Amino acid sequence: MAKFGIGQSVTRKEDDRLIIGKGRYTDDVSHPGQLQAYFVRSPYAAARITRFDATAARAMPGVHLVWGGADVEAAGLGKLPCAAMLPHRDGSAMVPTMRPIVVTDRVRHVGDTVAVVVAETINQAKDAAEAIEIDYDMLPSVTDTEGAVAPGAPAVWDEVPGNVALDWEVGDGAGVEKAIAEAAHVSRIKLVNNRAICCPMEPRVASAVYDAGADRIDLTVCSQGVHVMRNVLSAAVLQIPPEKLHVTTNDVGGGFGTKMFPYPEYPLVAHLAKELGKPVKWMGERQDGFVTDLHGRDHVTIATLAFDKDKKITAFKVETIAAMGAYLSIYAPFIPTMAGAQVYGGVYGIPSIYLNIKCVYSNTTPTDAYRGAGRPEACYVIERALDAAAGELGISPADLRRINFIPTGAMPYAHPLGLVYDSGDFHRNLDGALKLADEAGLASRKAAARAKGRYRGLGIGYYIEKTGADPNEHADVRIQPDGKVIAYVGTQATGQGHETAFAQMLSDKLGLPYEQIEIRMGDSDHLPNGGGTGGSRSLTLGGGAVITAGQNAVDKGKEFAADALEAAVADIEYGDGAYKVAGTDRTIDVFAVAKIAAEKTNDGGLYAEAMYTQPLHTFPNGAHVCEVEVDGDTGVVEIVKYSVVDDFGKVVNPLLLAGQVHGGIVQGLGQAFLENVVYDNDSGQLLTGSFMDYCPPRASDVPSFDLAYEEGSPCTTNPFGVKGAGEAGTIGAPPALVNAVVDALSPLGITHLDMPLTPLRVWQAIQQARPAAAAE
């Protein structure tokens, strides 16, 4: 085995440069003579622009250009498309509503872009922005997700009456209704999956320079995949051949889904660099992030579970209203529908499932994939519904789950909505997590808490997700004469440790020192295509592509090794970084072979590409167990213990994996008891538009986590046995926390609370419940 191969806890090799300030982020990219762009945002949620006058702004010092929507249209720029135009349940097509780069006549949410200013300095651009005269004719707005489909709600788009962008269904509707009608017990619960803002450490940034000689634009953005950016922006907006747009991404300070997507600023910065003949740069500010970065979640759901007399689930019905915001982002309708739909039944053997998802417009920032992308929403629904049903049936939540788990012997399991779960031992994982959490001592801890006037509770969140969202990934590997291996891969690191994990996998495959392997990403010129990072696809697909390309490079070298060793190619074997003639002690180092190859070809060494295909998903799963104490006088929720047993199949790097799980749990807990996007229903204003009003989790809000991994159910859909892991913590954490708080407050008769469980919300529930509890 290589020194730092698969299965070893290696510290991140990229941290050597990142922690000493040698990282290179998009804001570090500057060009001589570059200009600064500033975007003017709408202060209104819904309004018509009746006058746009930039005369004074254009005459101000340092200003090179001021454009409104009409100028953008005159320049021939297109609009941002939606790539997930799904059919309605009646088979009719969705109405296409394209997102403009700059609004021409009607704004649809606070933060809609109404102008761009380019000046020599950012302060000159901001001063000029203040001088633009824009008159608005206010229109009624709707920001409430459920209210968007209420009778008489203001239309966000005139061509979409009722604001329903998509009315979608999947499953056995008739069978579910029959099972509900015949059930021994029916449980219903209404849930709100609150809207969240991503808040990555690094805001969005774009920098562009135009090469007139080559008639080519170089665009640097902080993205989750350069090829998606190049393909969408060149074709749909800039309307130029893809080879005329070169996109690069350097280090990225957090992505979490929101940096996967094209935004209006990117193509406009690119076009204006060509228009002005000077480099143009835009640095997004935190305020831009709150009103323009794509938001996540925002669902209202009614879930219905039907049980037979033995407490076995016979049917599951889900009716959801999912907010799209004012425009359809590129994958937005896909997220609440197909991204999460096939795992809505969780890890339970439910024979009949039906989903009806209504994707609706509202006068809010558009939504799209946010860490987990449909899977957290699906998990939250089934896990909260199960806990509510357990209370009604008089059974512990753990036992109700055990009764309904898909048995290990049923694998591979054909899910009623079309997927096939290849592996998993759900009983083992739940039992392990409860043991880790010391469930046996819970009763005494609850009693001790009550003696102090506090409420203690334990909650379970069992998740399963499908990962590996795109079946293909591209890589090339170059074994060089200088003793280095350079691998290019089409995914994009945004803080996960890809440079380390891929190097470990390639080290293990090639038998070469980990330190000699360099992983490169983020350049659309290096590879013809790439799927980027999203859907926990990088380890399986990116890793598969890197390993396959590495093997191809080794195979290519056998011919050169055979020539050097004066042997037949069929007699050449490879292992531990060297070629040898089978049955002899004659060997040659792989880098010596690379030198020979470089002398005889133009590839600079042993160079090989690979397109790796994985047609089937992986299904990471696990049990989260959260224990809380609630202060009855203040409503403050304290997470006192958090235990997880995860099944990620084969573990490549336990240290990296722990970091991903930790971060995911904290992000999920943040949504569950702190974060919440709030709009004013009357004005449409974003009331949580800064960190003064929007509260991401801090280190003091969470405890240390007890983690364990079960590798006894390796994935069978890829040759490495690995399952995706980047989103898992975010999926299991919200139901675990909410179930724990509801369990803690159950002596007061509280059976449900909607996220986020802020101190005010919890305190109000306690105050309302105490008189009723005292009267019993």
Backbone hydrogen bonds, N-H to C=O, Kabsch-Sander energy under -0.5 kcal/mol:
donor,donor_aa,acceptor,acceptor_aa,energy
5,G,2,A,-1.3
7,G,652,V,-2.8
8,Q,5,G,-1.3
8,Q,652,V,-0.7
10,V,8,Q,-1.4
15,D,12,R,-0.8
16,D,13,K,-1.0
17,R,14,E,-0.9
18,L,14,E,-2.0
19,I,15,D,-2.2
21,G,18,L,-1.2
22,K,17,R,-2.8
25,Y,23,G,-0.5
28,D,25,Y,-1.5
29,V,26,T,-1.6
30,S,28,D,-0.6
34,Q,31,H,-1.8
35,L,279,P,-3.4
36,Q,119,A,-3.3
37,A,281,K,-3.1
38,Y,117,V,-2.5
40,V,115,A,-2.9
42,S,112,D,-2.9
45,A,683,S,-0.7
47,A,107,V,-1.5
48,R,137,D,-2.3
49,I,105,D,-3.1
50,T,48,R,-0.8
50,T,135,D,-2.4
51,R,135,D,-1.2
53,D,133,E,-2.7
58,R,54,A,-2.5
59,A,55,T,-0.9
59,A,56,A,-0.5
60,M,57,A,-1.4
63,V,60,M,-1.7
64,H,118,V,-3.0
65,L,118,V,-1.7
67,W,116,V,-2.4
69,G,103,V,-0.8
69,G,114,V,-0.5
72,V,68,G,-1.7
73,E,69,G,-2.3
74,A,70,A,-2.4
75,A,71,D,-1.4
76,G,73,E,-1.7
77,L,72,V,-1.6
78,G,237,V,-2.3
80,L,99,R,-2.6
83,A,330,I,-2.2
86,L,84,A,-1.4
88,H,92,S,-2.9
89,R,167,D,-3.2
91,G,88,H,-2.1
99,R,80,L,-1.8
103,V,113,T,-2.9
107,V,47,A,-2.4
111,G,42,S,-2.0
112,D,109,H,-2.3
114,V,40,V,-2.9
115,A,40,V,-1.1
116,V,67,W,-2.2
117,V,38,Y,-2.9
118,V,65,L,-2.8
119,A,36,Q,-2.5
120,E,62,G,-1.5
125,A,121,T,-1.9
126,K,122,I,-2.4
127,D,123,N,-2.4
128,A,124,Q,-2.2
129,A,125,A,-2.1
130,E,126,K,-1.6
131,A,127,D,-0.8
131,A,128,A,-0.8
132,I,128,A,-0.6
132,I,129,A,-1.0
133,E,53,D,-2.7
134,I,132,I,-0.7
135,D,51,R,-2.2
137,D,48,R,-2.9
138,M,136,Y,-0.7
139,L,46,A,-2.5
148,A,144,D,-1.3
149,V,146,E,-1.1
150,A,147,G,-1.2
153,A,150,A,-2.0
156,V,154,P,-0.5
160,V,157,W,-1.9
163,N,160,V,-1.8
164,V,161,P,-0.7
165,A,163,N,-1.0
165,A,359,C,-2.0
166,L,359,C,-1.8
168,W,166,L,-0.6
168,W,357,I,-2.9
170,V,355,L,-1.8
172,D,353,I,-1.9
173,G,171,G,-1.1
176,V,172,D,-2.3
177,E,173,G,-2.2
178,K,174,A,-2.1
179,A,175,G,-2.2
180,I,176,V,-2.4
181,A,177,E,-2.1
182,E,178,K,-1.5
183,A,179,A,-0.5
183,A,180,I,-0.9
184,A,307,F,-2.2
185,H,307,F,-1.5
187,S,305,L,-2.7
189,I,303,A,-2.0
191,L,301,T,-3.2
193,N,191,L,-0.5
193,N,299,H,-2.7
194,N,192,V,-0.8
196,A,296,G,-2.2
202,E,253,G,-2.4
206,A,282,W,-2.4
207,S,220,T,-2.3
208,A,280,V,-2.9
209,V,218,D,-2.1
211,D,216,R,-3.3
212,A,210,Y,-0.9
215,D,211,D,-1.1
216,R,211,D,-2.0
217,I,244,K,-2.6
218,D,209,V,-3.0
219,L,217,I,-0.6
219,L,246,H,-3.3
220,T,207,S,-3.4
221,V,219,L,-0.5
221,V,248,T,-2.1
222,C,205,V,-1.2
223,S,221,V,-1.1
224,Q,259,K,-1.5
229,M,225,G,-1.3
230,R,226,V,-2.7
231,N,227,H,-2.7
232,V,228,V,-2.4
233,L,229,M,-2.4
234,S,230,R,-2.2
235,A,231,N,-1.6
236,A,232,V,-2.5
237,V,232,V,-0.7
237,V,233,L,-0.9
238,L,233,L,-3.3
239,Q,233,L,-0.6
239,Q,234,S,-0.7
240,I,234,S,-2.2
244,K,241,P,-2.2
245,L,242,P,-1.7
246,H,217,I,-3.2
247,V,245,L,-0.6
248,T,219,L,-2.4
249,T,522,G,-2.6
251,D,24,R,-2.6
254,G,252,V,-1.4
254,G,494,T,-0.7
258,T,255,G,-1.1
260,M,257,G,-1.9
266,Y,263,Y,-0.9
268,L,264,P,-1.3
269,V,265,E,-2.5
270,A,266,Y,-2.1
271,H,267,P,-2.8
272,L,268,L,-2.7
273,A,269,V,-1.6
274,K,270,A,-1.2
275,E,271,H,-2.8
276,L,272,L,-2.7
277,G,273,A,-1.0
278,K,273,A,-0.6
280,V,208,A,-2.3
281,K,35,L,-2.3
282,W,206,A,-3.3
284,G,204,R,-2.3
284,G,282,W,-0.6
289,G,285,E,-1.8
290,F,286,R,-1.8
291,V,287,Q,-1.7
292,T,288,D,-2.5
293,D,288,D,-0.8
293,D,289,G,-1.0
295,H,366,P,-2.3
296,G,196,A,-2.6
298,D,193,N,-1.2
298,D,194,N,-0.5
299,H,193,N,-2.2
300,V,321,I,-2.1
301,T,191,L,-2.9
302,I,319,E,-2.5
303,A,189,I,-2.8
303,A,301,T,-0.5
304,T,317,K,-2.8
305,L,187,S,-2.9
306,A,315,A,-2.3
307,F,185,H,-2.8
308,D,312,K,-2.3
311,K,308,D,-1.8
314,T,306,A,-3.1
315,A,306,A,-1.1
316,F,352,S,-1.8
317,K,304,T,-2.7
318,V,354,Y,-2.4
319,E,302,I,-2.2
320,T,356,N,-2.5
321,I,300,V,-2.8
322,A,320,T,-0.5
322,A,358,K,-3.2
323,A,298,D,-2.5
324,M,360,V,-3.2
325,G,360,V,-0.7
326,A,364,T,-2.3
328,L,97,T,-0.7
329,S,327,Y,-0.9
329,S,367,T,-0.6
332,A,329,S,-0.6
334,F,331,Y,-1.4
335,I,331,Y,-1.1
335,I,332,A,-0.8
337,T,333,P,-0.6
339,A,334,F,-2.8
340,G,335,I,-0.7
341,A,337,T,-2.3
342,Q,338,M,-0.5
343,V,340,G,-1.7
344,Y,341,A,-1.8
346,G,343,V,-1.8
348,Y,345,G,-1.4
349,G,404,N,-2.7
350,I,348,Y,-2.1
354,Y,316,F,-2.3
355,L,170,V,-2.8
356,N,318,V,-2.5
357,I,168,W,-2.4
358,K,320,T,-3.0
358,K,356,N,-0.5
359,C,166,L,-2.7
359,C,357,I,-0.6
360,V,322,A,-2.8
360,V,358,K,-0.6
361,Y,163,N,-2.8
362,S,325,G,-1.3
363,N,142,V,-3.5
364,T,362,S,-2.1
367,T,324,M,-1.6
368,D,295,H,-2.1
371,R,256,F,-2.0
373,A,370,Y,-3.3
375,R,372,G,-1.5
378,A,374,G,-1.8
379,C,375,R,-2.6
380,Y,376,P,-2.5
381,V,377,E,-1.8
382,I,378,A,-1.9
383,E,379,C,-2.5
384,R,380,Y,-2.2
385,A,381,V,-2.2
386,L,382,I,-2.1
387,D,383,E,-1.6
388,A,384,R,-2.5
389,A,385,A,-2.3
390,A,386,L,-2.5
391,G,387,D,-1.8
392,E,388,A,-1.6
393,L,389,A,-2.4
394,G,390,A,-0.9
395,I,390,A,-2.1
400,L,396,S,-2.3
401,R,397,P,-1.8
402,R,398,A,-2.4
403,I,399,D,-2.3
404,N,400,L,-1.1
404,N,401,R,-0.5
405,F,401,R,-1.5
406,I,347,V,-2.3
410,A,407,P,-1.9
411,M,408,T,-1.7
413,Y,421,Y,-2.3
414,A,412,P,-0.5
415,H,413,Y,-0.9
415,H,419,L,-2.5
418,G,415,H,-2.2
421,Y,413,Y,-2.4
429,N,425,D,-1.7
430,L,426,F,-2.3
431,D,427,H,-2.7
432,G,428,R,-2.3
433,A,429,N,-2.3
434,L,430,L,-2.5
435,K,431,D,-1.9
436,L,432,G,-2.3
437,A,433,A,-2.0
438,D,435,K,-1.2
439,E,434,L,-2.3
441,G,438,D,-1.1
442,L,439,E,-1.8
445,R,441,G,-1.6
446,K,442,L,-2.7
447,A,443,A,-2.1
448,A,444,S,-2.1
449,A,445,R,-1.9
450,R,446,K,-2.3
451,A,447,A,-1.8
452,K,448,A,-0.7
452,K,449,A,-1.0
453,G,450,R,-1.7
454,R,449,A,-2.8
455,Y,630,V,-2.3
457,G,628,V,-2.0
459,G,626,C,-2.9
461,G,624,H,-2.5
463,Y,461,G,-0.6
463,Y,622,G,-2.3
465,E,620,P,-2.0
467,T,618,T,-2.2
468,G,535,G,-2.1
473,E,612,Y,-1.9
475,A,610,A,-2.0
476,D,488,Y,-2.1
477,V,608,A,-2.5
478,R,486,I,-3.0
479,I,477,V,-0.5
479,I,606,L,-2.9
480,Q,478,R,-0.7
480,Q,484,K,-2.9
483,G,480,Q,-1.6
485,V,516,Q,-2.7
486,I,478,R,-2.5
487,A,485,V,-0.5
487,A,518,E,-2.9
488,Y,476,D,-2.9
489,V,520,R,-1.9
490,G,474,H,-2.0
500,T,497,G,-0.7
501,A,497,G,-2.4
502,F,498,H,-2.6
503,A,499,E,-0.9
504,Q,500,T,-2.4
505,M,501,A,-2.3
506,L,502,F,-2.6
507,S,503,A,-2.7
508,D,504,Q,-2.5
509,K,505,M,-1.8
510,L,506,L,-2.9
511,G,507,S,-2.0
512,L,507,S,-0.8
516,Q,513,P,-1.5
517,I,514,Y,-1.5
518,E,485,V,-3.3
520,R,487,A,-3.2
522,G,491,T,-0.5
524,S,247,V,-2.5
526,H,523,D,-1.2
527,L,523,D,-0.8
532,G,490,G,-1.8
533,T,224,Q,-3.2
534,G,532,G,-0.5
537,R,534,G,-0.7
541,L,537,R,-2.3
542,G,537,R,-0.9
542,G,538,S,-0.7
543,G,538,S,-1.7
544,G,540,T,-1.4
545,A,541,L,-2.3
546,V,542,G,-2.3
547,I,543,G,-2.6
548,T,544,G,-2.3
549,A,545,A,-2.5
550,G,546,V,-2.4
551,Q,547,I,-2.5
552,N,548,T,-2.4
553,A,549,A,-2.2
554,V,550,G,-2.3
555,D,551,Q,-2.7
556,K,552,N,-2.2
557,G,553,A,-1.6
558,K,554,V,-0.7
558,K,555,D,-0.9
559,E,555,D,-0.5
559,E,556,K,-0.7
560,F,556,K,-0.6
561,A,557,G,-2.8
562,A,558,K,-2.7
563,D,559,E,-1.8
564,A,560,F,-2.2
565,L,561,A,-2.6
566,E,562,A,-0.6
567,A,562,A,-2.5
571,D,568,A,-1.6
572,I,569,V,-1.7
573,E,580,K,-2.9
575,G,578,A,-2.3
577,G,510,L,-1.1
578,A,575,G,-1.2
579,Y,588,I,-2.8
580,K,573,E,-2.4
581,V,586,R,-2.1
582,A,571,D,-3.1
582,A,580,K,-0.6
584,T,581,V,-2.1
587,T,585,D,-0.6
588,I,579,Y,-2.3
590,V,577,G,-2.3
593,V,589,D,-1.9
594,A,590,V,-2.0
595,K,591,F,-1.7
596,I,592,A,-1.9
597,A,593,V,-2.8
598,A,594,A,-2.3
599,E,595,K,-1.8
600,K,596,I,-1.4
601,T,597,A,-1.6
606,L,479,I,-2.4
607,Y,605,G,-0.9
608,A,477,V,-1.9
610,A,475,A,-2.2
612,Y,473,E,-3.0
612,Y,610,A,-0.6
614,Q,471,P,-2.9
618,T,467,T,-1.6
621,N,647,D,-1.4
622,G,463,Y,-1.9
623,A,645,V,-2.1
624,H,461,G,-2.0
624,H,622,G,-0.5
625,V,643,S,-3.0
626,C,459,G,-2.6
627,E,641,K,-2.8
628,V,457,G,-2.5
629,E,638,E,-2.4
630,V,455,Y,-3.2
631,D,636,V,-2.4
632,G,453,G,-0.9
632,G,630,V,-0.8
635,G,631,D,-3.0
638,E,629,E,-3.0
638,E,636,V,-0.5
639,I,637,V,-0.5
640,V,627,E,-1.9
640,V,638,E,-0.8
641,K,627,E,-1.6
642,Y,704,S,-0.5
643,S,625,V,-2.8
644,V,706,D,-2.7
645,V,623,A,-1.9
646,D,708,A,-2.6
647,D,621,N,-3.1
648,F,646,D,-0.6
649,G,710,E,-0.6
650,K,721,G,-2.6
652,V,650,K,-0.5
657,L,653,N,-2.6
658,A,654,P,-2.3
659,G,655,L,-1.7
660,Q,656,L,-2.1
661,V,657,L,-2.6
662,H,658,A,-3.0
663,G,659,G,-2.4
664,G,660,Q,-2.3
665,I,661,V,-2.7
666,V,662,H,-2.4
667,Q,663,G,-2.1
668,G,664,G,-2.5
669,L,665,I,-3.1
670,G,666,V,-2.3
671,Q,667,Q,-1.6
672,A,668,G,-1.8
673,F,669,L,-2.2
674,L,670,G,-1.8
675,E,670,G,-3.5
677,V,195,R,-1.7
678,V,676,N,-0.5
680,D,685,Q,-2.8
681,N,679,Y,-0.5
684,G,680,D,-2.4
687,L,678,V,-2.6
687,L,685,Q,-0.7
688,T,678,V,-1.0
693,D,690,S,-1.6
694,Y,690,S,-1.9
701,D,698,R,-1.8
702,V,699,A,-1.2
706,D,642,Y,-2.8
707,L,705,F,-0.7
708,A,644,V,-1.6
710,E,646,D,-2.8
711,E,709,Y,-0.6
715,C,721,G,-1.7
721,G,718,N,-1.1
723,K,648,F,-1.9
728,A,725,A,-0.7
730,T,727,E,-0.5
731,I,727,E,-1.1
731,I,728,A,-0.8
732,G,728,A,-2.0
733,A,729,G,-1.7
736,A,732,G,-1.3
737,L,733,A,-2.4
738,V,734,P,-2.4
739,N,735,P,-2.7
740,A,736,A,-1.6
741,V,737,L,-2.4
742,V,738,V,-2.6
743,D,739,N,-2.1
744,A,740,A,-2.3
745,L,741,V,-2.2
746,S,742,V,-0.6
746,S,743,D,-0.8
748,L,745,L,-1.8
749,G,746,S,-2.1
750,I,745,L,-1.3
755,M,192,V,-0.7
757,L,672,A,-2.6
758,T,756,P,-2.0
762,V,758,T,-2.6
763,W,759,P,-2.8
764,Q,760,L,-2.6
765,A,761,R,-1.8
766,I,762,V,-2.3
767,Q,763,W,-2.6
768,Q,764,Q,-2.2
769,A,765,A,-1.8
770,R,766,I,-2.3
772,A,768,Q,-0.6
773,A,769,A,-2.6
774,A,770,R,-2.6
775,A,771,P,-1.5
776,E,772,A,-0.7
776,E,773,A,-0.6
